Amino acid sequence: MTWLEFGFPWLTTAIAWTLIILGALFFMAGSVGLLRFPDVLTRLHALTKADNLGLGLICLGLAWQAGFTPVAFKLLLIWLLALLSSSVSCHLVARYVLHAAAREQRRD
Amino acid sequence: MSHSAFYLLVAGFLLFSLLLGLARIYLGPEPASRLLVAQLFGTTTAAVLVLLAEAMSLPGLRDVALLFTLLAAVLGVAFVRLSSPGRETPP
């Protein structure tokens, strides 16, 4: 029951469902990218899109549907935690891959 | 279409996209690629849980989603820490 509901009951649902569908498409794009891209760093690129935008859009859509409630706040918290954890772990994985490549080069 | 049916449909779609990611675990030549799929699993599971919490009106599932995101971070750190070859033992 958001403020937009006043006069346009269908508009809230339409916006929320559009956001959720967009998020699901980002997840699909992330999976396909993980499957199709040639090496770890490009796969990392595909993964971060799914992590940040996919979950973000789905949480945003659900929060929009929930209105100005504690539930919406919690959904945004879930997204913030996912942003934080995915950026940290993706940075660590990228550094690991680069160091491994440097080690290989030194060995040759 | 009712709201919960729509949410369940999207959750099913996300599970299908996870199924695609499983192929990379099977193919993935290096462990880092497999780890990336595990990360994707964590995030997608969180999204599915958030959707299911709304569809089945089980608010506790949102806390489970929070836990999944947290565990995905721990997984990434543990992988990098444990599988670096030629590294001195941690103090």
N, CA and C atoms of all chains as a GROMACS GRO file, in nm:
protein
  597
    1MET      N    1   0.085  -0.120   0.000
    1MET     CA    2   0.000   0.000   0.000
    1MET      C    3   0.088   0.125   0.000
    2THR      N    4   0.148   0.155  -0.108
    2THR     CA    5   0.234   0.273  -0.111
    2THR      C    6   0.153   0.395  -0.148
    3TRP      N    7   0.219   0.509  -0.149
    3TRP     CA    8   0.150   0.634  -0.179
    3TRP      C    9   0.100   0.635  -0.322
    4LEU      N   10   0.164   0.556  -0.408
    4LEU     CA   11   0.120   0.554  -0.549
    4LEU      C   12  -0.015   0.486  -0.564
    5GLU      N   13  -0.049   0.403  -0.465
    5GLU     CA   14  -0.174   0.328  -0.473
    5GLU      C   15  -0.293   0.423  -0.482
    6PHE      N   16  -0.274   0.542  -0.433
    6PHE     CA   17  -0.381   0.642  -0.433
    6PHE      C   18  -0.417   0.678  -0.577
    7GLY      N   19  -0.523   0.618  -0.628
    7GLY     CA   20  -0.566   0.651  -0.763
    7GLY      C   21  -0.520   0.552  -0.868
    8PHE      N   22  -0.403   0.490  -0.848
    8PHE     CA   23  -0.354   0.394  -0.948
    8PHE      C   24  -0.320   0.263  -0.881
    9PRO      N   25  -0.419   0.182  -0.847
    9PRO     CA   26  -0.389   0.058  -0.774
    9PRO      C   27  -0.302  -0.037  -0.855
   10TRP      N   28  -0.317  -0.038  -0.986
   10TRP     CA   29  -0.240  -0.135  -1.066
   10TRP      C   30  -0.097  -0.091  -1.087
   11LEU      N   31  -0.072   0.039  -1.068
   11LEU     CA   32   0.061   0.090  -1.102
   11LEU      C   33   0.168   0.035  -1.009
   12THR      N   34   0.135   0.026  -0.878
   12THR     CA   35   0.231  -0.029  -0.781
   12THR      C   36   0.272  -0.170  -0.821
   13THR      N   37   0.171  -0.254  -0.850
   13THR     CA   38   0.201  -0.392  -0.888
   13THR      C   39   0.281  -0.396  -1.017
   14ALA      N   40   0.245  -0.312  -1.113
   14ALA     CA   41   0.316  -0.316  -1.241
   14ALA      C   42   0.462  -0.280  -1.223
   15ILE      N   43   0.489  -0.176  -1.144
   15ILE     CA   44   0.629  -0.135  -1.123
   15ILE      C   45   0.705  -0.245  -1.050
   16ALA      N   46   0.642  -0.301  -0.944
   16ALA     CA   47   0.711  -0.405  -0.866
   16ALA      C   48   0.740  -0.526  -0.954
   17TRP      N   49   0.644  -0.570  -1.034
   17TRP     CA   50   0.666  -0.690  -1.115
   17TRP      C   51   0.770  -0.663  -1.222
   18THR      N   52   0.771  -0.542  -1.278
   18THR     CA   53   0.874  -0.511  -1.378
   18THR      C   54   1.012  -0.519  -1.316
   19LEU      N   55   1.028  -0.463  -1.194
   19LEU     CA   56   1.159  -0.469  -1.128
   19LEU      C   57   1.200  -0.613  -1.102
   20ILE      N   58   1.103  -0.696  -1.056
   20ILE     CA   59   1.137  -0.835  -1.023
   20ILE      C   60   1.177  -0.912  -1.149
   21ILE      N   61   1.104  -0.888  -1.258
   21ILE     CA   62   1.136  -0.960  -1.382
   21ILE      C   63   1.274  -0.916  -1.433
   22LEU      N   64   1.303  -0.787  -1.425
   22LEU     CA   65   1.436  -0.739  -1.466
   22LEU      C   66   1.545  -0.806  -1.382
   23GLY      N   67   1.522  -0.817  -1.251
   23GLY     CA   68   1.620  -0.882  -1.165
   23GLY      C   69   1.641  -1.027  -1.203
   24ALA      N   70   1.532  -1.098  -1.232
   24ALA     CA   71   1.545  -1.239  -1.271
   24ALA      C   72   1.622  -1.251  -1.401
   25LEU      N   73   1.601  -1.155  -1.493
   25LEU     CA   74   1.676  -1.160  -1.620
   25LEU      C   75   1.826  -1.138  -1.594
   26PHE      N   76   1.858  -1.050  -1.497
   26PHE     CA   77   2.000  -1.031  -1.466
   26PHE      C   78   2.062  -1.158  -1.410
   27PHE      N   79   1.985  -1.232  -1.326
   27PHE     CA   80   2.037  -1.358  -1.275
   27PHE      C   81   2.062  -1.456  -1.389
   28MET      N   82   1.968  -1.462  -1.485
   28MET     CA   83   1.985  -1.551  -1.599
   28MET      C   84   2.108  -1.511  -1.678
   29ALA      N   85   2.126  -1.378  -1.698
   29ALA     CA   86   2.242  -1.331  -1.773
   29ALA      C   87   2.371  -1.369  -1.700
   30GLY      N   88   2.369  -1.361  -1.566
   30GLY     CA   89   2.487  -1.400  -1.490
   30GLY      C   90   2.520  -1.547  -1.509
   31SER      N   91   2.418  -1.633  -1.505
   31SER     CA   92   2.444  -1.776  -1.522
   31SER      C   93   2.498  -1.805  -1.661
   32VAL      N   94   2.434  -1.743  -1.762
   32VAL     CA   95   2.479  -1.769  -1.899
   32VAL      C   96   2.621  -1.718  -1.919
   33GLY      N   97   2.650  -1.601  -1.859
   33GLY     CA   98   2.785  -1.547  -1.871
   33GLY      C   99   2.887  -1.638  -1.804
   34LEU      N  100   2.852  -1.689  -1.687
   34LEU     CA  101   2.941  -1.781  -1.617
   34LEU      C  102   2.969  -1.905  -1.702
   35LEU      N  103   2.869  -1.942  -1.780
   35LEU     CA  104   2.882  -2.062  -1.863
   35LEU      C  105   2.962  -2.034  -1.990
   36ARG      N  106   2.947  -1.914  -2.046
   36ARG     CA  107   3.000  -1.889  -2.180
   36ARG      C  108   3.135  -1.818  -2.181
   37PHE      N  109   3.166  -1.740  -2.078
   37PHE     CA  110   3.287  -1.659  -2.084
   37PHE      C  111   3.410  -1.747  -2.072
   38PRO      N  112   3.522  -1.703  -2.132
   38PRO     CA  113   3.637  -1.793  -2.147
   38PRO      C  114   3.725  -1.812  -2.024
   39ASP      N  115   3.746  -1.709  -1.940
   39ASP     CA  116   3.837  -1.731  -1.827
   39ASP      C  117   3.781  -1.671  -1.698
   40VAL      N  118   3.857  -1.689  -1.590
   40VAL     CA  119   3.802  -1.659  -1.457
   40VAL      C  120   3.766  -1.511  -1.444
   41LEU      N  121   3.851  -1.423  -1.495
   41LEU     CA  122   3.826  -1.281  -1.472
   41LEU      C  123   3.699  -1.235  -1.543
   42THR      N  124   3.676  -1.284  -1.666
   42THR     CA  125   3.553  -1.244  -1.736
   42THR      C  126   3.432  -1.307  -1.669
   43ARG      N  127   3.448  -1.428  -1.616
   43ARG     CA  128   3.336  -1.490  -1.543
   43ARG      C  129   3.304  -1.411  -1.417
   44LEU      N  130   3.408  -1.357  -1.355
   44LEU     CA  131   3.388  -1.272  -1.238
   44LEU      C  132   3.302  -1.152  -1.274
   45HIS      N  133   3.329  -1.097  -1.391
   45HIS     CA  134   3.252  -0.983  -1.439
   45HIS      C  135   3.103  -1.019  -1.452
   46ALA      N  136   3.076  -1.139  -1.508
   46ALA     CA  137   2.936  -1.182  -1.523
   46ALA      C  138   2.872  -1.203  -1.386
   47LEU      N  139   2.948  -1.260  -1.294
   47LEU     CA  140   2.892  -1.292  -1.162
   47LEU      C  141   2.852  -1.167  -1.086
   48THR      N  142   2.936  -1.064  -1.092
   48THR     CA  143   2.905  -0.945  -1.012
   48THR      C  144   2.779  -0.876  -1.061
   49LYS      N  145   2.751  -0.885  -1.190
   49LYS     CA  146   2.625  -0.827  -1.240
   49LYS      C  147   2.506  -0.896  -1.175
   50ALA      N  148   2.511  -1.030  -1.172
   50ALA     CA  149   2.399  -1.104  -1.113
   50ALA      C  150   2.388  -1.071  -0.965
   51ASP      N  151   2.502  -1.068  -0.897
   51ASP     CA  152   2.502  -1.042  -0.753
   51ASP      C  153   2.439  -0.907  -0.721
   52ASN      N  154   2.493  -0.804  -0.785
   52ASN     CA  155   2.454  -0.670  -0.743
   52ASN      C  156   2.320  -0.629  -0.800
   53LEU      N  157   2.307  -0.638  -0.933
   53LEU     CA  158   2.185  -0.587  -0.995
   53LEU      C  159   2.068  -0.683  -0.981
   54GLY      N  160   2.093  -0.814  -0.997
   54GLY     CA  161   1.982  -0.910  -0.991
   54GLY      C  162   1.915  -0.907  -0.856
   55LEU      N  163   1.995  -0.931  -0.751
   55LEU     CA  164   1.938  -0.931  -0.616
   55LEU      C  165   1.884  -0.792  -0.581
   56GLY      N  166   1.956  -0.688  -0.627
   56GLY     CA  167   1.911  -0.552  -0.596
   56GLY      C  168   1.775  -0.522  -0.655
   57LEU      N  169   1.754  -0.559  -0.781
   57LEU     CA  170   1.626  -0.529  -0.844
   57LEU      C  171   1.514  -0.611  -0.782
   58ILE      N  172   1.542  -0.738  -0.749
   58ILE     CA  173   1.437  -0.820  -0.688
   58ILE      C  174   1.400  -0.766  -0.550
   59CYS      N  175   1.502  -0.730  -0.472
   59CYS     CA  176   1.473  -0.673  -0.339
   59CYS      C  177   1.399  -0.541  -0.352
   60LEU      N  178   1.438  -0.460  -0.452
   60LEU     CA  179   1.373  -0.331  -0.470
   60LEU      C  180   1.226  -0.351  -0.509
   61GLY      N  181   1.201  -0.448  -0.597
   61GLY     CA  182   1.063  -0.474  -0.638
   61GLY      C  183   0.978  -0.519  -0.521
   62LEU      N  184   1.032  -0.613  -0.440
   62LEU     CA  185   0.956  -0.661  -0.325
   62LEU      C  186   0.936  -0.550  -0.223
   63ALA      N  187   1.039  -0.466  -0.205
   63ALA     CA  188   1.026  -0.358  -0.109
   63ALA      C  189   0.923  -0.255  -0.156
   64TRP      N  190   0.921  -0.231  -0.285
   64TRP     CA  191   0.821  -0.141  -0.341
   64TRP      C  192   0.680  -0.193  -0.314
   65GLN      N  193   0.666  -0.326  -0.332
   65GLN     CA  194   0.536  -0.387  -0.308
   65GLN      C  195   0.498  -0.379  -0.160
   66ALA      N  196   0.599  -0.392  -0.074
   66ALA     CA  197   0.570  -0.394   0.070
   66ALA      C  198   0.535  -0.255   0.123
   67GLY      N  199   0.581  -0.151   0.052
   67GLY     CA  200   0.554  -0.017   0.100
   67GLY      C  201   0.654   0.026   0.206
   68PHE      N  202   0.620   0.130   0.280
   68PHE     CA  203   0.713   0.187   0.377
   68PHE      C  204   0.698   0.113   0.509
   69THR      N  205   0.755  -0.008   0.516
   69THR     CA  206   0.740  -0.095   0.633
   69THR      C  207   0.876  -0.150   0.674
   70PRO      N  208   0.885  -0.210   0.792
   70PRO     CA  209   1.010  -0.276   0.833
   70PRO      C  210   1.055  -0.384   0.736
   71VAL      N  211   0.958  -0.448   0.669
   71VAL     CA  212   0.995  -0.554   0.575
   71VAL      C  213   1.080  -0.496   0.462
   72ALA      N  214   1.039  -0.380   0.411
   72ALA     CA  215   1.114  -0.317   0.302
   72ALA      C  216   1.254  -0.282   0.349
   73PHE      N  217   1.265  -0.235   0.473
   73PHE     CA  218   1.395  -0.200   0.528
   73PHE      C  219   1.486  -0.323   0.534
   74LYS      N  220   1.428  -0.435   0.577
   74LYS     CA  221   1.507  -0.557   0.587
   74LYS      C  222   1.553  -0.605   0.450
   75LEU      N  223   1.465  -0.593   0.350
   75LEU     CA  224   1.504  -0.633   0.215
   75LEU      C  225   1.621  -0.549   0.166
   76LEU      N  226   1.617  -0.420   0.193
   76LEU     CA  227   1.729  -0.335   0.151
   76LEU      C  228   1.856  -0.372   0.228
   77LEU      N  229   1.841  -0.412   0.356
   77LEU     CA  230   1.958  -0.457   0.432
   77LEU      C  231   2.019  -0.582   0.370
   78ILE      N  232   1.933  -0.676   0.326
   78ILE     CA  233   1.984  -0.796   0.262
   78ILE      C  234   2.066  -0.758   0.139
   79TRP      N  235   2.013  -0.662   0.062
   79TRP     CA  236   2.085  -0.621  -0.057
   79TRP      C  237   2.219  -0.556  -0.022
   80LEU      N  238   2.219  -0.472   0.080
   80LEU     CA  239   2.344  -0.406   0.119
   80LEU      C  240   2.449  -0.508   0.163
   81LEU      N  241   2.405  -0.608   0.241
   81LEU     CA  242   2.499  -0.711   0.286
   81LEU      C  243   2.554  -0.788   0.166
   82ALA      N  244   2.465  -0.817   0.068
   82ALA     CA  245   2.510  -0.890  -0.050
   82ALA      C  246   2.611  -0.806  -0.128
   83LEU      N  247   2.586  -0.676  -0.140
   83LEU     CA  248   2.681  -0.588  -0.209
   83LEU      C  249   2.816  -0.594  -0.143
   84LEU      N  250   2.815  -0.580  -0.010
   84LEU     CA  251   2.940  -0.578   0.065
   84LEU      C  252   3.015  -0.710   0.048
   85SER      N  253   2.944  -0.821   0.072
   85SER     CA  254   3.013  -0.950   0.071
   85SER      C  255   3.057  -0.986  -0.069
   86SER      N  256   2.976  -0.955  -0.171
   86SER     CA  257   3.017  -0.996  -0.306
   86SER      C  258   3.135  -0.912  -0.354
   87SER      N  259   3.137  -0.783  -0.318
   87SER     CA  260   3.251  -0.704  -0.364
   87SER      C  261   3.379  -0.749  -0.296
   88VAL      N  262   3.371  -0.779  -0.166
   88VAL     CA  263   3.491  -0.824  -0.096
   88VAL      C  264   3.540  -0.957  -0.152
   89SER      N  265   3.448  -1.054  -0.166
   89SER     CA  266   3.496  -1.186  -0.207
   89SER      C  267   3.539  -1.186  -0.353
   90CYS      N  268   3.474  -1.106  -0.438
   90CYS     CA  269   3.517  -1.101  -0.578
   90CYS      C  270   3.653  -1.034  -0.589
   91HIS      N  271   3.678  -0.934  -0.508
   91HIS     CA  272   3.811  -0.872  -0.509
   91HIS      C  273   3.917  -0.973  -0.467
   92LEU      N  274   3.885  -1.052  -0.363
   92LEU     CA  275   3.982  -1.152  -0.317
   92LEU      C  276   4.009  -1.256  -0.424
   93VAL      N  277   3.903  -1.302  -0.492
   93VAL     CA  278   3.922  -1.404  -0.595
   93VAL      C  279   4.004  -1.347  -0.711
   94ALA      N  280   3.977  -1.222  -0.750
   94ALA     CA  281   4.052  -1.163  -0.860
   94ALA      C  282   4.200  -1.152  -0.824
   95ARG      N  283   4.228  -1.111  -0.699
   95ARG     CA  284   4.367  -1.098  -0.658
   95ARG      C  285   4.435  -1.235  -0.657
   96TYR      N  286   4.360  -1.335  -0.610
   96TYR     CA  287   4.414  -1.471  -0.608
   96TYR      C  288   4.450  -1.518  -0.748
   97VAL      N  289   4.360  -1.491  -0.845
   97VAL     CA  290   4.385  -1.535  -0.982
   97VAL      C  291   4.507  -1.463  -1.039
   98LEU      N  292   4.517  -1.333  -1.016
   98LEU     CA  293   4.632  -1.258  -1.068
   98LEU      C  294   4.763  -1.308  -1.007
   99HIS      N  295   4.763  -1.334  -0.877
   99HIS     CA  296   4.885  -1.384  -0.813
   99HIS      C  297   4.922  -1.521  -0.867
  100ALA      N  298   4.822  -1.605  -0.890
  100ALA     CA  299   4.850  -1.738  -0.943
  100ALA      C  300   4.912  -1.727  -1.081
  101ALA      N  301   4.860  -1.635  -1.164
  101ALA     CA  302   4.916  -1.616  -1.298
  101ALA      C  303   5.061  -1.567  -1.289
  102ALA      N  304   5.087  -1.475  -1.195
  102ALA     CA  305   5.224  -1.424  -1.180
  102ALA      C  306   5.318  -1.536  -1.138
  103ARG      N  307   5.271  -1.625  -1.048
  103ARG     CA  308   5.353  -1.737  -1.005
  103ARG      C  309   5.388  -1.828  -1.122
  104GLU      N  310   5.286  -1.854  -1.206
  104GLU     CA  311   5.308  -1.939  -1.324
  104GLU      C  312   5.419  -1.879  -1.411
  105GLN      N  313   5.412  -1.745  -1.430
  105GLN     CA  314   5.508  -1.679  -1.518
  105GLN      C  315   5.649  -1.691  -1.462
  106ARG      N  316   5.660  -1.674  -1.329
  106ARG     CA  317   5.794  -1.681  -1.270
  106ARG      C  318   5.851  -1.821  -1.282
  107ARG      N  319   5.762  -1.920  -1.278
  107ARG     CA  320   5.809  -2.058  -1.283
  107ARG      C  321   5.863  -2.092  -1.422
  108ASP      N  322   5.804  -2.034  -1.526
  108ASP     CA  323   5.846  -2.066  -1.664
  108ASP      C  324   5.985  -2.011  -1.696
  109MET      N  325  -0.319  -1.316  -1.258
  109MET     CA  326  -0.228  -1.398  -1.178
  109MET      C  327  -0.213  -1.337  -1.039
  110SER      N  328  -0.219  -1.421  -0.938
  110SER     CA  329  -0.204  -1.367  -0.803
  110SER      C  330  -0.056  -1.339  -0.774
  111HIS      N  331  -0.035  -1.262  -0.668
  111HIS     CA  332   0.102  -1.223  -0.636
  111HIS      C  333   0.188  -1.344  -0.605
  112SER      N  334   0.135  -1.434  -0.520
  112SER     CA  335   0.220  -1.545  -0.476
  112SER      C  336   0.252  -1.637  -0.593
  113ALA      N  337   0.157  -1.654  -0.686
  113ALA     CA  338   0.186  -1.738  -0.803
  113ALA      C  339   0.299  -1.676  -0.884
  114PHE      N  340   0.294  -1.544  -0.899
  114PHE     CA  341   0.401  -1.477  -0.974
  114PHE      C  342   0.537  -1.496  -0.907
  115TYR      N  343   0.539  -1.479  -0.773
  115TYR     CA  344   0.666  -1.495  -0.702
  115TYR      C  345   0.719  -1.637  -0.715
  116LEU      N  346   0.628  -1.734  -0.707
  116LEU     CA  347   0.672  -1.873  -0.721
  116LEU      C  348   0.727  -1.898  -0.860
  117LEU      N  349   0.664  -1.838  -0.960
  117LEU     CA  350   0.711  -1.853  -1.099
  117LEU      C  351   0.852  -1.798  -1.114
  118VAL      N  352   0.874  -1.679  -1.059
  118VAL     CA  353   1.008  -1.618  -1.068
  118VAL      C  354   1.110  -1.703  -0.993
  119ALA      N  355   1.070  -1.757  -0.876
  119ALA     CA  356   1.161  -1.843  -0.800
  119ALA      C  357   1.198  -1.966  -0.882
  120GLY      N  358   1.101  -2.023  -0.952
  120GLY     CA  359   1.130  -2.138  -1.038
  120GLY      C  360   1.227  -2.101  -1.150
  121PHE      N  361   1.207  -1.983  -1.205
  121PHE     CA  362   1.297  -1.935  -1.311
  121PHE      C  363   1.440  -1.922  -1.258
  122LEU      N  364   1.453  -1.869  -1.137
  122LEU     CA  365   1.587  -1.854  -1.078
  122LEU      C  366   1.651  -1.991  -1.054
  123LEU      N  367   1.570  -2.088  -1.011
  123LEU     CA  368   1.626  -2.222  -0.991
  123LEU      C  369   1.674  -2.280  -1.123
  124PHE      N  370   1.600  -2.252  -1.230
  124PHE     CA  371   1.642  -2.300  -1.361
  124PHE      C  372   1.776  -2.237  -1.400
  125SER      N  373   1.793  -2.108  -1.369
  125SER     CA  374   1.919  -2.044  -1.405
  125SER      C  375   2.034  -2.101  -1.322
  126LEU      N  376   2.003  -2.145  -1.198
  126LEU     CA  377   2.106  -2.213  -1.118
  126LEU      C  378   2.149  -2.343  -1.183
  127LEU      N  379   2.052  -2.410  -1.243
  127LEU     CA  380   2.080  -2.538  -1.309
  127LEU      C  381   2.182  -2.519  -1.421
  128LEU      N  382   2.170  -2.405  -1.494
  128LEU     CA  383   2.269  -2.373  -1.597
  128LEU      C  384   2.407  -2.357  -1.535
  129GLY      N  385   2.411  -2.290  -1.418
  129GLY     CA  386   2.540  -2.267  -1.354
  129GLY      C  387   2.607  -2.397  -1.313
  130LEU      N  388   2.527  -2.501  -1.282
  130LEU     CA  389   2.584  -2.630  -1.242
  130LEU      C  390   2.678  -2.684  -1.348
  131ALA      N  391   2.646  -2.657  -1.475
  131ALA     CA  392   2.732  -2.707  -1.583
  131ALA      C  393   2.873  -2.652  -1.570
  132ARG      N  394   2.887  -2.529  -1.520
  132ARG     CA  395   3.021  -2.471  -1.506
  132ARG      C  396   3.097  -2.542  -1.395
  133ILE      N  397   3.027  -2.589  -1.291
  133ILE     CA  398   3.096  -2.666  -1.188
  133ILE      C  399   3.154  -2.793  -1.248
  134TYR      N  400   3.076  -2.855  -1.336
  134TYR     CA  401   3.122  -2.979  -1.400
  134TYR      C  402   3.238  -2.950  -1.495
  135LEU      N  403   3.227  -2.844  -1.577
  135LEU     CA  404   3.327  -2.815  -1.679
  135LEU      C  405   3.450  -2.747  -1.620
  136GLY      N  406   3.424  -2.648  -1.533
  136GLY     CA  407   3.523  -2.550  -1.490
  136GLY      C  408   3.662  -2.605  -1.472
  137PRO      N  409   3.758  -2.558  -1.550
  137PRO     CA  410   3.891  -2.621  -1.541
  137PRO      C  411   3.962  -2.588  -1.410
  138GLU      N  412   3.951  -2.464  -1.362
  138GLU     CA  413   4.027  -2.429  -1.242
  138GLU      C  414   3.932  -2.413  -1.124
  139PRO      N  415   3.983  -2.432  -1.002
  139PRO     CA  416   3.895  -2.424  -0.884
  139PRO      C  417   3.828  -2.288  -0.870
  140ALA      N  418   3.894  -2.180  -0.916
  140ALA     CA  419   3.837  -2.047  -0.898
  140ALA      C  420   3.703  -2.035  -0.970
  141SER      N  421   3.692  -2.097  -1.090
  141SER     CA  422   3.564  -2.092  -1.163
  141SER      C  423   3.454  -2.160  -1.084
  142ARG      N  424   3.490  -2.273  -1.025
  142ARG     CA  425   3.390  -2.346  -0.945
  142ARG      C  426   3.348  -2.264  -0.825
  143LEU      N  427   3.444  -2.195  -0.767
  143LEU     CA  428   3.411  -2.109  -0.653
  143LEU      C  429   3.311  -2.001  -0.695
  144LEU      N  430   3.331  -1.947  -0.815
  144LEU     CA  431   3.241  -1.841  -0.861
  144LEU      C  432   3.098  -1.892  -0.870
  145VAL      N  433   3.083  -2.017  -0.916
  145VAL     CA  434   2.948  -2.074  -0.922
  145VAL      C  435   2.889  -2.086  -0.781
  146ALA      N  436   2.975  -2.121  -0.685
  146ALA     CA  437   2.926  -2.130  -0.547
  146ALA      C  438   2.878  -1.994  -0.498
  147GLN      N  439   2.952  -1.890  -0.536
  147GLN     CA  440   2.909  -1.754  -0.500
  147GLN      C  441   2.774  -1.722  -0.562
  148LEU      N  442   2.760  -1.760  -0.690
  148LEU     CA  443   2.632  -1.735  -0.759
  148LEU      C  444   2.519  -1.810  -0.689
  149PHE      N  445   2.548  -1.932  -0.644
  149PHE     CA  446   2.447  -2.010  -0.571
  149PHE      C  447   2.402  -1.935  -0.447
  150GLY      N  448   2.498  -1.878  -0.375
  150GLY     CA  449   2.462  -1.806  -0.253
  150GLY      C  450   2.367  -1.692  -0.281
  151THR      N  451   2.401  -1.611  -0.382
  151THR     CA  452   2.318  -1.494  -0.410
  151THR      C  453   2.181  -1.535  -0.464
  152THR      N  454   2.181  -1.633  -0.557
  152THR     CA  455   2.053  -1.672  -0.615
  152THR      C  456   1.963  -1.735  -0.510
  153THR      N  457   2.023  -1.813  -0.420
  153THR     CA  458   1.943  -1.872  -0.313
  153THR      C  459   1.882  -1.764  -0.225
  154ALA      N  460   1.961  -1.658  -0.199
  154ALA     CA  461   1.906  -1.548  -0.120
  154ALA      C  462   1.785  -1.488  -0.191
  155ALA      N  463   1.796  -1.469  -0.323
  155ALA     CA  464   1.684  -1.411  -0.398
  155ALA      C  465   1.563  -1.502  -0.393
  156VAL      N  466   1.586  -1.634  -0.411
  156VAL     CA  467   1.475  -1.730  -0.407
  156VAL      C  468   1.408  -1.728  -0.270
  157LEU      N  469   1.490  -1.720  -0.164
  157LEU     CA  470   1.433  -1.722  -0.029
  157LEU      C  471   1.350  -1.596  -0.003
  158VAL      N  472   1.400  -1.482  -0.052
  158VAL     CA  473   1.325  -1.358  -0.033
  158VAL      C  474   1.190  -1.365  -0.105
  159LEU      N  475   1.193  -1.423  -0.225
  159LEU     CA  476   1.067  -1.438  -0.300
  159LEU      C  477   0.972  -1.534  -0.229
  160LEU      N  478   1.028  -1.646  -0.179
  160LEU     CA  479   0.943  -1.745  -0.112
  160LEU      C  480   0.885  -1.689   0.017
  161ALA      N  481   0.964  -1.606   0.088
  161ALA     CA  482   0.913  -1.546   0.212
  161ALA      C  483   0.787  -1.467   0.183
  162GLU      N  484   0.789  -1.397   0.067
  162GLU     CA  485   0.670  -1.318   0.031
  162GLU      C  486   0.557  -1.409  -0.017
  163ALA      N  487   0.591  -1.511  -0.098
  163ALA     CA  488   0.488  -1.594  -0.160
  163ALA      C  489   0.416  -1.679  -0.056
  164MET      N  490   0.492  -1.733   0.041
  164MET     CA  491   0.432  -1.825   0.136
  164MET      C  492   0.406  -1.758   0.271
  165SER      N  493   0.426  -1.626   0.276
  165SER     CA  494   0.413  -1.546   0.399
  165SER      C  495   0.482  -1.613   0.519
  166LEU      N  496   0.610  -1.643   0.496
  166LEU     CA  497   0.695  -1.696   0.602
  166LEU      C  498   0.808  -1.595   0.625
  167PRO      N  499   0.788  -1.497   0.712
  167PRO     CA  500   0.889  -1.391   0.723
  167PRO      C  501   1.025  -1.440   0.772
  168GLY      N  502   1.029  -1.558   0.834
  168GLY     CA  503   1.157  -1.608   0.882
  168GLY      C  504   1.255  -1.637   0.770
  169LEU      N  505   1.203  -1.662   0.651
  169LEU     CA  506   1.293  -1.695   0.539
  169LEU      C  507   1.383  -1.578   0.504
  170ARG      N  508   1.341  -1.455   0.536
  170ARG     CA  509   1.427  -1.340   0.507
  170ARG      C  510   1.555  -1.346   0.590
  171ASP      N  511   1.541  -1.394   0.715
  171ASP     CA  512   1.662  -1.409   0.797
  171ASP      C  513   1.754  -1.515   0.739
  172VAL      N  514   1.693  -1.623   0.684
  172VAL     CA  515   1.775  -1.726   0.621
  172VAL      C  516   1.849  -1.668   0.502
  173ALA      N  517   1.784  -1.577   0.428
  173ALA     CA  518   1.851  -1.514   0.314
  173ALA      C  519   1.971  -1.432   0.361
  174LEU      N  520   1.954  -1.359   0.470
  174LEU     CA  521   2.066  -1.284   0.527
  174LEU      C  522   2.182  -1.376   0.559
  175LEU      N  523   2.149  -1.491   0.620
  175LEU     CA  524   2.252  -1.587   0.657
  175LEU      C  525   2.325  -1.639   0.534
  176PHE      N  526   2.251  -1.664   0.427
  176PHE     CA  527   2.313  -1.717   0.305
  176PHE      C  528   2.412  -1.617   0.247
  177THR      N  529   2.376  -1.489   0.247
  177THR     CA  530   2.470  -1.389   0.194
  177THR      C  531   2.595  -1.384   0.279
  178LEU      N  532   2.576  -1.394   0.410
  178LEU     CA  533   2.692  -1.391   0.499
  178LEU      C  534   2.783  -1.510   0.474
  179LEU      N  535   2.723  -1.630   0.458
  179LEU     CA  536   2.803  -1.750   0.438
  179LEU      C  537   2.878  -1.745   0.306
  180ALA      N  538   2.818  -1.681   0.204
  180ALA     CA  539   2.888  -1.672   0.075
  180ALA      C  540   3.017  -1.593   0.091
  181ALA      N  541   3.013  -1.487   0.172
  181ALA     CA  542   3.135  -1.408   0.195
  181ALA      C  543   3.240  -1.493   0.264
  182VAL      N  544   3.199  -1.567   0.368
  182VAL     CA  545   3.294  -1.652   0.441
  182VAL      C  546   3.356  -1.754   0.347
  183LEU      N  547   3.274  -1.807   0.256
  183LEU     CA  548   3.323  -1.907   0.161
  183LEU      C  549   3.434  -1.851   0.074
  184GLY      N  550   3.414  -1.729   0.022
  184GLY     CA  551   3.515  -1.668  -0.064
  184GLY      C  552   3.645  -1.647   0.010
  185VAL      N  553   3.636  -1.594   0.132
  185VAL     CA  554   3.757  -1.570   0.210
  185VAL      C  555   3.828  -1.701   0.239
  186ALA      N  556   3.752  -1.803   0.277
  186ALA     CA  557   3.812  -1.932   0.311
  186ALA      C  558   3.882  -1.993   0.190
  187PHE      N  559   3.820  -1.981   0.073
  187PHE     CA  560   3.883  -2.038  -0.048
  187PHE      C  561   4.018  -1.973  -0.073
  188VAL      N  562   4.021  -1.839  -0.071
  188VAL     CA  563   4.145  -1.768  -0.102
  188VAL      C  564   4.251  -1.800   0.003
  189ARG      N  565   4.208  -1.808   0.129
  189ARG     CA  566   4.302  -1.830   0.238
  189ARG      C  567   4.360  -1.970   0.233
  190LEU      N  568   4.277  -2.070   0.206
  190LEU     CA  569   4.320  -2.208   0.220
  190LEU      C  570   4.388  -2.262   0.096
  191SER      N  571   4.357  -2.207  -0.021
  191SER     CA  572   4.406  -2.273  -0.142
  191SER      C  573   4.516  -2.194  -0.210
  192SER      N  574   4.580  -2.097  -0.139
  192SER     CA  575   4.695  -2.031  -0.201
  192SER      C  576   4.817  -2.121  -0.185
  193PRO      N  577   4.871  -2.172  -0.294
  193PRO     CA  578   4.986  -2.261  -0.285
  193PRO      C  579   5.113  -2.181  -0.262
  194GLY      N  580   5.211  -2.244  -0.199
  194GLY     CA  581   5.339  -2.179  -0.179
  194GLY      C  582   5.332  -2.059  -0.088
  195ARG      N  583   5.241  -2.064   0.006
  195ARG     CA  584   5.228  -1.951   0.096
  195ARG      C  585   5.270  -1.996   0.235
  196GLU      N  586   5.334  -1.904   0.308
  196GLU     CA  587   5.376  -1.942   0.442
  196GLU      C  588   5.253  -1.972   0.527
  197THR      N  589   5.272  -2.059   0.625
  197THR     CA  590   5.159  -2.090   0.712
  197THR      C  591   5.119  -1.965   0.789
  198PRO      N  592   4.992  -1.945   0.807
  198PRO     CA  593   4.944  -1.825   0.875
  198PRO      C  594   4.993  -1.823   1.020
  199PRO      N  595   5.018  -1.706   1.075
  199PRO     CA  596   5.068  -1.694   1.212
  199PRO      C  597   4.964  -1.740   1.312
   0.00000   0.00000   0.00000
